[in-house]
Amino acid sequence: MSYSNAIGIIFPNIYDELVPELVQERLMASIPFASRYRLIDFLLSSMVNSGIENVVIVPRKRYHSLLDHLGSGREWDLVRKNGGLTIFPPFAENISQDHMGRIPTLAGILRMLSEKKEKYIVMADTNIAATFDFSAMIAEHEAKGADITVAYINEKIPEDCISIDNRKGYHYTYDIAENGRITGIRLNPTTQDVQNYSMNYYLINRELLVNLLHDAINAGGVFFERDIMLPHLNDLNIYGYEFKGYAARITSLTSYANENLKLLENGNMAALLNGMNVNTKVHDNTPTIYKKGSKAENVMIAGGCIIEGEVTNCVLFRGVKIEKGAKVSNSILLQDTVVKAGAVVDHIVTDKDVTITEGASLAGTESFPVYVGKGKIV
């Protein structure tokens, strides 16, 4: 790992509205994923493994679970005298919470950005789980003499993104010339064909960003893509950087369930990790216990679980208990969920501390999983 001369800025709330069920008491960044991680773990680990030693997180609301998860940043080697992990509290209560644009958020830390010495800023959202090499992106940025570089994936737009409110700056695709330069930006595309779909990872010269922000703030700008990138397509060198690795994009409760379950398919979890050490908060759980007569087939199960019944094609987080005679399939069960004896559940997503009562029957579908909120008894 080499020093990347960059500051990482993470926006943990941008996509909260797409998964309202899961962000009642948390934000997108701290949503559990892949049995033992949180979504932010993949991004934060990618930054650190790419040599980014100064990471700033700017939450807007519901950030207490994120603070609890990240702590001092020790698990990510971000406890440092200079730089390290910095979490800014909500920066301006008089700014409307109805939009999640990056420009108002960056306005709250503009003075800090002006005083920093690093050459580059890497900005990223947290609704994608991927192991990303930001150092390679920086190298290509420098080789092309780019002012701004944007990461994208050449893929179809998810069906649940087609009806997104066009006033919200959620989804962007790019027209890209043969030399990699971005020539057009499309907001919330309404077709599902394969496109250059933004990952919302941006690399920009720090001093340039500060200057552009001053102008955008004075003009009442909200969205980085619409109010900074789009007006400067012709006078700035803005390039795309294609990501060809495994990425799990969360755009709805359905995609959350399906992206977890896709990791059960051969090779997908290994592709997601891609040889990278993805760090997370350390929990001293006991190993999972499989009682006599239990059955577990095609599952991903974290530590501290007790399996007495049958579990098929599921992702279980820490402390889940499946009692004798219970049958669970195609489901995502978050921490400390209990499925009582004789219950039968299929295609459900439970939040933390849920109890499925004895003999209960609960079923959703692949397209419409049933969600059970935190602490509920059903």
C-alpha positions in Angstrom: 0.0 0.0 0.0 1.3 3.4 -0.9 0.2 6.9 0.2 -2.4 8.2 -2.2 -2.2 12.0 -1.4 -6.0 12.1 -1.2 -8.7 12.8 1.3 -11.7 10.4 1.3 -15.1 12.0 1.8 -18.0 9.6 2.5 -21.6 10.6 2.2 -23.6 8.0 4.3 -27.1 9.3 3.9 -27.5 10.1 0.2 -29.6 7.0 -0.7 -31.5 6.5 2.6 -34.9 7.2 0.9 -34.5 4.2 -1.3 -34.7 1.8 1.6 -37.0 3.4 4.1 -37.7 0.1 5.9 -34.0 -0.3 6.8 -33.2 3.2 7.9 -35.7 4.0 10.6 -32.9 4.0 13.2 -29.8 3.8 11.0 -28.4 5.2 7.7 -27.5 3.5 4.5 -23.8 3.2 5.5 -24.6 1.1 8.6 -27.0 -1.3 7.0 -25.8 -4.9 7.7 -24.7 -6.8 4.6 -23.2 -10.3 3.9 -23.8 -11.7 7.4 -21.1 -9.9 9.3 -20.4 -6.5 7.6 -22.0 -3.1 7.2 -22.1 -1.4 3.8 -19.6 1.2 4.8 -17.0 -1.5 5.6 -16.3 -2.2 1.9 -15.8 1.5 1.0 -13.8 2.4 4.1 -11.6 -0.7 3.6 -11.1 0.1 -0.1 -10.0 3.6 0.8 -7.5 2.5 3.4 -6.1 -0.3 1.2 -5.6 2.3 -1.5 -3.4 4.4 0.7 -6.0 7.0 1.7 -5.1 7.8 5.3 -7.5 10.7 5.9 -11.2 9.9 5.7 -14.0 12.3 6.5 -17.6 11.1 7.0 -20.4 13.7 6.8 -23.7 12.3 8.1 -27.0 14.2 8.0 -29.1 12.2 10.5 -29.6 8.9 12.2 -25.8 8.5 12.6 -25.6 7.0 16.1 -25.4 3.4 14.9 -22.6 4.4 12.5 -20.7 6.0 15.4 -21.1 2.8 17.4 -19.9 0.7 14.5 -16.9 2.8 13.6 -15.7 3.9 17.0 -12.3 5.4 16.8 -11.6 3.8 13.4 -9.1 1.3 15.0 -10.3 -1.7 12.9 -9.5 0.2 9.7 -6.1 1.5 11.0 -7.4 5.0 11.1 -6.3 6.0 14.6 -3.7 8.6 13.8 -2.2 11.9 15.1 -2.6 13.5 11.7 -5.6 12.6 9.5 -7.3 9.3 10.3 -11.0 9.1 10.7 -13.1 12.2 11.2 -16.9 12.2 11.6 -18.7 15.5 11.3 -22.0 15.8 13.1 -25.0 17.3 11.2 -23.6 20.5 9.9 -26.5 22.9 9.6 -29.9 22.2 11.1 -31.4 25.1 9.1 -30.8 23.3 5.8 -33.7 21.2 4.6 -33.4 17.5 5.2 -35.6 16.9 2.1 -32.7 16.7 -0.3 -29.5 14.9 0.0 -27.3 16.8 -2.4 -23.6 16.8 -2.0 -23.1 20.5 -2.4 -24.9 21.6 0.8 -23.1 18.8 2.7 -19.7 19.9 1.3 -20.5 23.5 2.2 -20.5 22.5 5.9 -16.8 21.3 5.6 -15.6 23.8 3.0 -13.2 25.6 5.5 -11.7 22.2 6.4 -11.2 21.3 2.8 -9.5 24.7 2.1 -7.0 24.1 4.9 -6.0 20.6 4.0 -2.8 19.8 2.1 -3.7 16.7 0.2 -3.8 17.1 -3.6 -7.0 15.1 -4.3 -10.4 14.5 -3.0 -12.2 11.2 -3.4 -15.9 11.4 -2.8 -18.1 8.3 -2.5 -21.6 7.2 -1.4 -22.3 4.0 0.5 -25.1 2.1 -1.3 -22.6 -0.1 -3.2 -20.7 -2.9 -1.7 -17.5 -3.4 -3.8 -13.7 -3.6 -3.2 -12.4 -0.7 -5.3 -8.8 0.3 -6.0 -8.8 4.0 -5.7 -5.0 4.2 -6.2 -5.5 2.8 -9.8 -8.2 5.4 -10.4 -5.8 8.1 -9.2 -3.1 6.8 -11.5 -5.4 6.9 -14.5 -6.6 10.4 -13.5 -3.1 11.7 -13.5 -2.1 9.9 -16.8 -5.0 11.5 -18.6 -4.6 15.0 -17.1 -8.1 14.9 -15.9 -9.8 17.5 -13.7 -12.6 15.1 -12.6 -12.8 11.3 -12.9 -16.0 9.4 -12.3 -16.2 5.7 -11.7 -19.0 3.8 -13.6 -20.2 0.3 -14.3 -21.4 -0.7 -17.8 -24.7 -2.4 -16.8 -28.4 -2.3 -17.0 -30.4 0.1 -14.8 -32.3 -1.8 -12.1 -36.0 -2.0 -12.7 -36.8 -0.4 -9.3 -34.8 2.7 -10.3 -36.9 3.5 -13.4 -39.7 5.2 -11.4 -37.4 7.3 -9.3 -38.6 10.9 -8.7 -36.8 13.0 -11.4 -36.3 15.8 -8.9 -34.0 13.7 -6.9 -30.3 13.4 -7.9 -30.1 9.6 -7.4 -29.0 7.9 -10.6 -26.7 9.1 -13.4 -25.5 7.6 -16.6 -22.8 9.0 -18.9 -22.2 9.4 -22.5 -18.5 8.6 -22.9 -16.3 9.2 -26.0 -13.7 6.7 -27.2 -10.9 8.5 -25.3 -12.9 8.1 -22.1 -14.0 11.7 -21.8 -17.6 12.3 -20.5 -19.6 14.1 -23.1 -23.1 13.9 -21.6 -24.8 13.3 -18.3 -28.3 11.7 -17.9 -30.3 12.1 -14.7 -32.5 9.2 -13.6 -32.7 7.4 -16.9 -36.0 5.7 -17.7 -34.7 2.9 -19.9 -33.2 -0.4 -18.7 -30.7 -1.1 -21.4 -27.0 -1.4 -20.7 -25.5 2.1 -19.9 -22.5 3.7 -18.2 -24.1 3.7 -14.8 -22.4 5.9 -12.2 -21.0 4.4 -9.0 -21.0 7.9 -7.4 -17.3 7.7 -6.8 -15.6 11.0 -7.8 -12.0 12.0 -7.9 -11.1 15.7 -8.2 -8.2 18.1 -7.4 -8.8 19.5 -3.9 -8.2 23.2 -4.9 -10.4 22.9 -7.9 -13.2 21.5 -5.8 -12.9 24.3 -3.3 -13.2 26.9 -6.2 -16.1 25.1 -7.8 -17.9 24.8 -4.5 -17.7 28.6 -3.9 -19.4 29.3 -7.2 -22.0 26.5 -6.8 -22.9 27.5 -3.3 -23.4 31.2 -4.3 -25.6 30.0 -7.2 -27.7 27.8 -4.9 -26.5 24.5 -6.3 -27.5 21.2 -4.7 -26.3 18.3 -6.8 -22.6 17.8 -7.7 -23.4 16.2 -11.1 -26.1 18.6 -12.2 -24.7 21.8 -10.7 -21.0 21.4 -11.0 -20.1 18.6 -13.5 -22.8 19.3 -16.2 -22.1 23.1 -16.6 -18.3 22.3 -17.0 -18.4 19.4 -19.4 -16.8 21.5 -22.1 -14.2 23.5 -20.1 -13.0 20.8 -17.7 -11.5 17.5 -18.5 -14.0 15.1 -17.1 -13.3 11.4 -17.6 -14.9 8.1 -16.8 -13.2 5.2 -15.1 -14.8 1.8 -15.7 -15.1 -0.6 -12.8 -15.2 -4.2 -14.0 -15.3 -6.0 -10.6 -18.1 -7.4 -8.5 -20.5 -4.7 -7.2 -23.7 -5.1 -5.1 -25.8 -2.0 -5.6 -28.6 -1.4 -3.1 -31.6 0.5 -4.5 -34.6 -1.0 -2.7 -35.5 -3.5 -0.1 -35.9 -6.1 -2.9 -32.4 -5.4 -4.2 -31.0 -5.6 -0.7 -32.5 -9.1 -0.2 -31.4 -10.3 -3.7 -27.9 -8.9 -3.4 -27.4 -10.7 -0.1 -28.8 -14.0 -1.6 -26.6 -13.6 -4.7 -23.6 -14.0 -2.5 -24.6 -17.6 -1.9 -23.9 -18.4 -5.6 -20.6 -20.0 -6.4 -17.8 -17.5 -6.6 -19.7 -14.4 -5.9 -18.5 -13.7 -2.3 -14.9 -14.3 -3.4 -15.5 -11.9 -6.3 -16.9 -9.3 -4.0 -13.9 -9.5 -1.6 -11.4 -9.9 -4.6 -8.6 -10.8 -2.2 -9.0 -7.6 -0.2 -9.1 -7.6 3.6 -12.5 -6.0 4.4 -12.4 -4.9 8.0 -15.4 -4.5 10.3 -16.2 -4.0 14.0 -14.8 -6.9 16.0 -17.4 -9.0 17.9 -16.3 -11.7 20.3 -19.0 -14.2 19.3 -19.0 -17.9 20.0 -19.0 -20.1 16.9 -22.4 -21.0 15.5 -23.9 -24.2 17.1 -25.7 -26.7 14.9 -27.8 -29.0 17.1 -28.5 -32.6 16.3 -31.3 -32.9 13.7 -30.7 -29.4 12.2 -30.2 -28.8 8.5 -28.3 -25.9 6.9 -28.0 -25.9 3.1 -26.5 -23.1 0.9 -26.3 -20.5 3.7 -24.0 -17.7 5.0 -24.1 -17.7 8.8 -22.3 -15.4 11.1 -21.0 -16.4 14.6 -23.1 -16.7 17.7 -26.1 -18.4 15.9 -27.9 -21.5 17.1 -29.5 -23.7 14.5 -31.9 -26.4 15.6 -34.3 -26.3 12.6 -33.9 -26.1 8.9 -32.2 -23.2 7.0 -32.0 -23.2 3.2 -30.6 -20.4 0.9 -30.4 -17.8 3.7 -28.1 -15.1 5.1 -28.0 -15.0 8.9 -26.4 -12.4 11.0 -25.0 -12.7 14.5 -27.0 -14.2 17.3 -29.8 -15.6 15.1 -31.7 -18.6 16.6 -33.7 -21.1 14.6 -35.6 -23.4 16.9 -36.4 -27.1 16.4 -39.0 -27.7 13.7 -38.7 -24.2 12.2 -38.1 -23.9 8.5 -36.5 -20.8 7.0 -35.7 -20.3 3.3 -34.6 -17.5 0.9 -34.5 -15.0 3.8 -32.2 -12.4 5.4 -32.3 -12.5 9.2 -30.5 -9.6 11.0 -28.9 -9.8 14.4 -30.7 -11.7 17.2 -33.7 -12.7 15.2 -35.5 -15.7 16.8 -37.6 -18.1 14.7 -39.6 -20.1 17.1 -40.4 -23.9 16.9 -42.6 -24.9 14.0 -42.6 -21.5 12.2 -42.3 -21.5 8.5 -40.8 -18.5 6.7 -39.8 -17.8 3.1 -38.5 -14.7 1.4 -38.5 -12.4 4.4 -36.1 -9.8 5.7 -36.1 -9.3 9.5 -34.5 -6.3 11.2 -32.7 -6.8 14.6 -34.3 -8.4 17.6 -37.3 -9.8 15.7 -39.3 -12.8 17.0 -41.3 -15.1 14.7 -43.7 -16.8 17.0 -44.2 -20.6 17.3 -46.1 -22.1 14.4 -46.3 -18.8 12.5 -46.3 -18.8 8.7 -44.8 -15.8 6.8 -44.0 -15.7 3.1 -43.1 -13.1 0.5 -41.7 -13.5 -3.0 -38.4 -12.9 -4.8 -39.9 -9.6 -6.1 -41.6 -8.6 -2.9 -39.9 -9.9 0.3 -41.8 -9.4 3.5 -40.1 -7.0 5.9 -40.4 -7.3 9.7 -39.2 -4.2 11.6 -36.8 -4.0 14.5 -38.0 -5.6 17.7 -41.3 -6.8 16.2 -43.1 -10.0 17.3 -45.1 -11.7 14.6 
